[in-house]
């Protein structure tokens, strides 16, 4: 019996093979993917980590703690639903601008519209609507650079290329947080500036990004193919499935902790509401530096050894340890140290997640696979905060359940990857 959920039939792809790219073209590719990821991530993570919390405190300070997890979850769910579909459709796109570029550009423009709506909203309901729209756009935009990494990067350079994209996400958090002290009396510009930068600069970067073009006869688009965007046979693709499980667990742990870190600092570590934004900025800045250094070193070593799994296991354990330390520390210096440890470890996780994704993706489903990766990581960001919000529903100022939940799921991810046999 034929499975009713099918994949696209093979189609011709016109492009130079990744092994034939010159060093100059590889450098341009690294620049384009790294900085595109940086601006997209800044537009998405700055609100997720801190400015949405600040906006809610401005609009509805009484309910801000209770609803922030749900708001972030709604945005992540929207992005999770669109990512595989955008990736699947990009696998079939026959634009003269390429398969992936049009989707990236459309995504950052939609994201700008949604982000502007949040910035100017004075009602919680409209904040939910516009943040959903922004998340849809950035979900599209962040999916396709991963597909380009898979298609355009030689295997021996995937660690370094993954480092560039992972470092971009770490720097994005610091970049977005650094904007906040510049506008102490406003939440509007901390929202708008990253989104404007993404809408202007990402399309320019796409001009120097190599992209495949489909040729040959166009097969009709069937509903079963669209449904296939959301399905992977775990038995047929064990390596891809294991990566999805591990990143779901790691993503849940880090996102839960990141979303509630603003409140952990105030309610658990004794940081005042006035000082919390500056401490968050310090954590993101130092963490970004640690992430870059650790990611660069491990990426080069991994490319030379040709192994990724052990690096992912160790960095997951370090991430869990950093989050657990948060429960037992006092003083800003130790807070900065543990925060940097967490950001640095998660940055290294990203390096190897991107490199492994490129190695386990299908040759003709790179867009869909990248979309599925985004969906899994974003669903972790949906379910994780919901679980955390339920744990603290009776006492929103008690952050210990949040910390323990973050640590627990991250350790599960490390254990799963440790015993995975389908990823080297």
N, C-alpha and C positions, 0 to 999 in steps of 0.2 A: 504493500500500500504506500502511496506517495505521501510524503509529509506535506500538509496543506500550506505550510509556511516555507517559502522557497527563497533562494537567493538569486541575484541577477545572473543572467547568462553571461558568458565571457564576451567581452567586447574589445576591439582594438584600442590600444592606448599609444598615442604618438608622443614620445619624449626620449631624450637621451637617458641611458641607464645611469644610475647613481655612481657606478664605478668609473664612468667616463668623465665625470665632472672634474674640471681643473681645480687646482688649489685656490685660484682667485674666485671661481664660482662657488666653491664650498665656503669661502670666507663671506661672500655676499649672502649666501643662504643662511649662515650662522647669524649674521647681523640682522637679516630680515626676520627670521623666526624668533630670535631672542627679543628684539625690541617690539615686534608685534605682540608677543606674549606679555611683555612688560606693560604696554599701554592698555591692553585688554584686561589684564589682571588688576592693574591699578584702578580701572573704572569699576570693576566688580568687587574686589576685596576690600577696598577702602570703606564702602558702605557696610559690607558684611561684618567687618571687624569692629568698626567704631562709629561711623557717621550715622548709620541707621539708629543705633542706640541713642546718640545725641539728638537726632531728629525726634525720636519718640519721647525723650525726656522733655523736649521743647513743646511738643504738641499735647502729650498726655502723660505727665510725669508720674501719676498714680499707678497707671497700668503698664508702664514701659517695661519693667522687668518681666511681667507675666506674658506679654505678647511678643517680645522680641524674637524668641525662638520660633514662634509660629510664622512671623513675618519672613524671617530668613528661610524657613522651610518652604513656604509658598513660592518664593523666588527660585529656590533650588529645584523644586518639583517642576516648575515651568521649564527651566533650563534642561532638566533631565529628560523631559518628554520631547523637547524639540531636537536635542543633540543627535540621537540616532537617525531621526528622520532627515535632518539636514545633511548628515553624513551620507545616508543612503542616496538621497537625491543628487548630492554632489558626485557620487560614483557614476551617475548617469548624465551629468551635465555636459552639454556640447557647446558651451560658449567659446567664442574666439578669444576670450580673456582667460580661458583655462577652466579646469574642473572645480577648483577650490576657491580661487580669488573672489569671484562674485559673492559667494556666501559670507566670506569674512567681511567684506566691505558693507554688505547689507546689514550684517549683524551689529557692527559698531554704530551705524547710523540709527538703527532701531533702539540700541542701547542708550544713545544720547537722548532721544525723545523721552524714553521712560525715566531716565535719571533726572532730566529737567522737570518732569512732572512731580517726582518725589520732592525735589528741592523747593518747589513752589507750593506744595500742598500744605493745607492747614487742618486736614481731617484725616484720621487714621485709615478710614475706608479707602480714600483715594491714594494714600501711601501704599496700601496693599495692591491696588490696581496698577499703579505706575511702576512699582518695583517688580511686579510680575512681568510687565512689558520689557523693562530693562533687562531682566534676567533671561527672557526669551532671546533678545538680541545678542547678549554676551554669550549665551549658550551656543548659539550658532557660530559666533566669531571665534570662540576658543576651541571649537572642535576641529576645524579644518587645518590649522597649523600642525596638529598632531599627525594628520594624514599626510601632509607634505613631508614631515620628518620621516615617516615610514617609506615614502616613495622616492625621496630624493637623496637620502643620506646613506653612504656606504656603511656596511656593518662595523668596520673597524673604527668609525668615527661617531658611532651613535651615542657612546657615553658622553663625549665632549659636547655633541649637539644637544643631548638631553640635559646636560649641565647648564647650557645657555638658557634653555627654556625654563628649567627649574629655578635657576638663579633669578630669572626675571620675575617669577612669582614672589620670591623672597624680597627682592628689591621693591617690588610694587607695593607691598605692605608698608615698607619704610617710607617710600615716596608719598603714598597717600596720607600716612599719618603725619608726615612732616608739614603737609599743607595746613593742618588743623590749627596749630598755634599762630599761623599767619592771619587767621580770621577769628579771633577769640569771641567776637560778638555775633557771629553768623554761622549757620550750617549750610547756607546756600552754596557758597563757593567751594568748600571742601567736597561737595557733591559734584558740582559742575565741571571743575577744572580737569579732573582725570577723564571724565567722559568726553569733553571737548578735545583733549589731547588725543584720545583714541580715535575719535571720528575724523580728525585731520591727518594724523601721522600714519595710522595703520594703512589706509589706502595708498599712501605714498610708498610705504615699505613693500606693499604687495607688487609694486611695479618692478622691483628687483628680485622678486621671489620666483624661482622656476616652478612651473606648474604643468602637469600633464594635460593633454587634449585628447578627447575621445574621437575616434574615426570609425568608419564602417556603418553598417545598417543599424538603425535605431530600433530596438525591440519595444513593443508596447508596454506601458507601465500597468502592472496588475496590482490589485489590492493585496494579494498574497505577498508580493514583493515588499509593499509598504509595511505589512505586519512583520515580515522577515527582518526589518530594521531593529526589532525589539527582541530577537531570539537568536541565541547561539546554542548549538548542541554541545553540552558539557563533555560528553563522552568523545565526540569527534575532535574537540579542541581543548584538551586538558590543560595545556600551558596557558592559553588565553583565559580559561575559566579560573585557574588558580590565581593569576594576576588580578582578576576582577574581585575575587574574594578578599585577597590581602589588602587591596586598595580600598575596598569598602570598609574593612575594619580599621585600618590606619586612618582613613579619611574621617570616619565617624569620631574616633578619639580626638584627633587634632581640631576638627571643626567645633565639636562640643566645647572643648576647652577654650578655643579662640573666641567663640561667641560670648562666652560667659566670663572671659578674663577681665573685662572692664568691671564687672560686678564682683568677681573674686578679689580683685585688688582692693575694692572699697569695703566689702562686707567680711572678708576673711583675713586679708593681709594688713588692714588698717590704713590704707591709703585714702586720703581725702578726695572728695569729688572734684575739687579744684585742681588737685595734683594728678589725678588719674590719667588725663589725656597726655601730660608730659611724660609720665612713666611708660604709657603705652608707646609713645613715640620712641623713647629710649630702647625699649624691648625690641621694637621692630627694626630700629636702626642697627643696633648691635647684632641682633639675630640675623639680619640681612648680610652683614659682613662675615659672620661665622658661617652662614650658609654658602656664601660664595667661595670662601677658602676651602672648606671641607668638601664641597661639591666638585671644585676644580681638581683637587688632589685625587679624590676617589674616582672621578671620571677617567682621568688619564691612566691610573693604575688598572681600572677595570677594562679599558679598551686594550691595554697591553696583555692582560691576562685572559681576556675573553670570557670572564665570569661576572655575573651580576648578583646572584641570589644571596650570597653571604653578606654583601654590603647592605642589602635591603633588610636582612634580619638584624644586623647589629644596629643600624640606624633606628629601627623600630623600637629596640630595647632602650636605646638612649633617649628617644622621645618619651617613652613611658616613664623612665626614671626622672626626667626633667619635670614632667607634670606631677608626679608623686611628690617630689621635693617641694612643690609649691604649697603643699598642705602644712609644711613644718618649718617654714622660714619666716624671718622677720627682717625688716629693713630694706630700703631701696636697692642697695648693692646686691644683695642675694636675690632679690626679685629680678633684677636685670640679668644676673648670671643664669638663673633657671629659665627665664624667658628666652635668652639667647641660645641656650642649649636646646630648647624645644624647636625654635625656628630653624636652627642649624640642622638638627636631625631630620626635620620634615623636608628641608631643602634637599638633603642627600637622598631621602626616599624618592623625591620627585625625579632626580637624575636617573635613577635606575628603573623607576616605573616607566618613564618615557622610552628609555633604551630597550627595555624588555618588551614594551608594547610594539615597538617597531619590528622586533624579532619574532613575535608570535602572531602578527596580523596577517590576514589573507592578502594575496597579491592583488585581487580584484575587488576587495571589500575594505580597503584601507579607510575610506571615509566612514562607512558604517561601524567598523571596529573602533575608530577614534571616537565616534559618537557614543558607542556603547560604554567605552571607558569613561567618558564624561558623565554619562547617565549613572553609572555605578558610583562614582565618587560624589556626584551631587545627591544621589539617593541616600548616601551615608550622611550627607549634610541635612537631609530632610528628616530621616528617622532618628538620627542621633539627638538633635535638639529637642524633638518631640519627647523622646524618652527622658531627657534631662529635665524638661519642664514638668513632666509628670512626677518625677522624683522630688522636686522642690516645691510642688504645688502647695503643700501645707505650710511651708516655711520658706518663702522666696529669698530670704537672706542667708540661709544655710547652704553654703557652696560645697561642703564635703561630699555629698552624693554625686555632684557633677564631676569633681576631681576623680573619685574612685571609678566612676563609669568610664571616663576618658582613658584612664590607665588600663582598666580591664580589657576593653575591646582592642586597644593597641597591642597589648601582650598577646592576645589571641591571634592577631595578624602575624606577629613575629613567629609564633609557634607553627602556624599553617605554612608559612614560607619556608621555615626550617625543614619541614618534612616533605616539601614539594619536590618531585623527581623530574618534572617536565620542563624546568627552567634551570639553565646552567649557572 
